Amino acid sequence: MSEEASDADRFLALVAAAQGRDIRLTSIQAGLLVAAELGIARDSRAFARLLGIAHSLVLRELSDLAEREGVLQIVKRDLRTMRVHYTLPPRGEV
């Protein structure tokens, strides 16, 4: 098994685990959280490109996720590119 396939399997396992902890999370929402935690992607466009999904879908899921208190924080919005930068809140905050 290649290292890239192994990394993808690990990512998918972490996404599934996140969904197991919170059944309200969609696959994309769980992926956004895992990507931020692992430092893979911290903005909507990078996440969409890495996973090969439409940026508009990521923006919608990110918006829904940001409405939930304590899940993630929007740090910056680029109105020209529609890119949204986000981060996880510090541990222990809710």
C-alpha positions as CSV (number, residue, x, y, z in Angstrom):
1,M,0.0,0.0,0.0
2,S,1.4,3.4,-0.9
3,E,1.9,6.1,1.6
4,E,-0.7,8.3,-0.1
5,A,-3.3,5.6,0.1
6,S,-2.4,5.1,3.7
7,D,-2.8,8.8,4.4
8,A,-6.2,8.8,2.7
9,D,-7.3,5.8,4.7
10,R,-6.2,7.5,7.9
11,F,-8.1,10.6,7.0
12,L,-11.3,8.7,6.2
13,A,-11.0,6.8,9.5
14,L,-10.7,10.0,11.4
15,V,-13.7,11.5,9.6
16,A,-15.7,8.4,10.4
17,A,-14.6,8.7,14.1
18,A,-15.6,12.3,14.2
19,Q,-19.0,11.4,12.8
20,G,-19.3,8.7,15.4
21,R,-18.7,11.2,18.2
22,D,-21.2,13.6,16.7
23,I,-23.9,12.2,14.5
24,R,-25.0,15.6,13.4
25,L,-21.8,16.0,11.3
26,T,-22.0,15.5,7.6
27,S,-19.0,13.8,5.9
28,I,-17.8,17.2,4.6
29,Q,-18.2,18.9,8.0
30,A,-16.3,16.1,9.7
31,G,-13.6,16.3,7.0
32,L,-13.3,20.1,7.6
33,L,-12.7,19.5,11.3
34,V,-10.2,16.7,10.7
35,A,-8.3,18.7,8.1
36,A,-8.0,21.6,10.5
37,E,-6.8,19.4,13.3
38,L,-4.2,17.7,11.1
39,G,-3.1,21.0,9.5
40,I,-4.1,19.7,6.0
41,A,-6.4,22.6,5.1
42,R,-7.5,25.6,7.1
43,D,-9.5,27.4,4.4
44,S,-12.5,26.4,2.3
45,R,-10.8,26.6,-1.2
46,A,-7.8,24.5,-0.2
47,F,-10.1,21.9,1.4
48,A,-12.3,21.8,-1.8
49,R,-9.3,21.4,-4.0
50,L,-7.7,18.7,-2.0
51,L,-10.9,16.6,-1.9
52,G,-12.0,17.4,-5.4
53,I,-15.4,18.8,-4.4
54,A,-17.1,22.0,-5.4
55,H,-16.1,25.0,-3.3
56,S,-19.8,26.0,-3.0
57,L,-20.6,22.8,-1.2
58,V,-17.7,23.4,1.2
59,L,-18.8,26.9,1.9
60,R,-22.4,25.7,2.7
61,E,-21.2,23.0,5.0
62,L,-18.6,25.4,6.7
63,S,-21.4,28.0,7.2
64,D,-23.6,25.4,8.8
65,L,-20.8,24.2,11.0
66,A,-19.8,27.8,12.1
67,E,-23.4,28.3,13.4
68,R,-22.8,25.6,16.0
69,E,-21.2,27.1,19.1
70,G,-17.7,26.0,19.9
71,V,-17.1,23.8,16.9
72,L,-14.9,26.1,14.8
73,Q,-14.1,29.7,14.3
74,I,-14.2,31.7,11.1
75,V,-11.0,33.8,11.2
76,K,-11.1,35.6,7.8
77,R,-13.3,35.9,4.7
78,D,-11.9,36.9,1.3
79,L,-14.9,38.5,-0.5
80,R,-13.1,38.5,-3.9
81,T,-12.3,34.7,-3.9
82,M,-15.0,33.6,-1.5
83,R,-12.3,31.8,0.5
84,V,-13.1,31.3,4.2
85,H,-10.3,30.7,6.6
86,Y,-11.2,28.8,9.8
87,T,-9.6,27.3,12.8
88,L,-10.6,25.0,15.7
89,P,-11.2,26.7,19.0
90,P,-8.6,26.2,21.7
91,R,-9.2,23.0,23.6
92,G,-11.3,23.4,26.6
93,E,-13.4,26.3,25.1
94,V,-17.0,25.7,24.3
